Amino acid sequence: MECPKCKGTMLLERFSDFFLVFYAWKCLNCGAIIDRTISKNRRKSLAANESETVAAR
C-alpha cells in the first residue's frame, strides 16, 4: 500500500492497548497510521466535499 501523505511504503501492523487489539497500516517513512475507522471517515468527508462542490455549481 502507498501512503496517501508521503507516497512511502506502508506495512500492516498490530496495535493494542489494555482492551483492544486492531490492525492498521503504518507508513515506514512518515509514520502515518491508517485504520478502518480513519479510512471510513475520510471517505465520508470526501463524499461531503464532492456534494458541496456539485451543489455550488
C-alpha positions in Angstrom: 0.0 0.0 0.0 1.2 3.5 -0.7 1.0 6.2 1.9 -1.5 9.0 1.0 0.6 11.6 2.8 4.2 11.0 1.6 3.8 8.2 -1.1 6.0 5.9 1.0 5.6 2.2 1.7 3.0 1.1 4.3 3.1 -2.1 6.3 0.3 -3.8 8.2 1.0 -3.5 11.9 -0.8 -4.8 15.1 -1.7 -2.2 17.7 -3.1 -2.8 21.1 -4.0 -1.2 24.4 -5.4 -2.8 27.6 -8.8 -3.7 26.0 -8.5 -3.5 22.2 -6.3 -5.1 19.6 -6.5 -3.9 16.0 -4.5 -3.8 12.8 -3.7 -0.7 10.8 -1.4 0.4 8.0 1.7 2.3 9.2 4.0 4.3 6.9 7.7 3.5 7.1 8.7 7.0 6.1 6.4 9.4 7.9 4.7 7.2 10.5 1.2 7.9 9.3 -1.4 5.3 10.6 -4.5 4.4 8.6 -7.1 2.0 10.1 -10.6 1.1 9.1 -12.2 4.0 11.1 -9.8 6.6 9.6 -10.4 5.5 6.0 -14.2 5.3 6.6 -14.2 8.9 7.9 -12.0 10.1 5.0 -14.4 8.6 2.5 -17.4 10.3 4.2 -15.5 13.7 4.2 -14.6 13.4 0.5 -18.2 12.5 -0.4 -19.5 15.5 1.6 -17.0 17.8 -0.2 -18.0 16.5 -3.6 -21.7 17.0 -2.9 -21.0 20.6 -1.7 -19.0 21.3 -4.9 -21.8 19.9 -7.1 -24.4 21.9 -5.2 -22.4 25.1 -5.6 -22.4 24.8 -9.4 
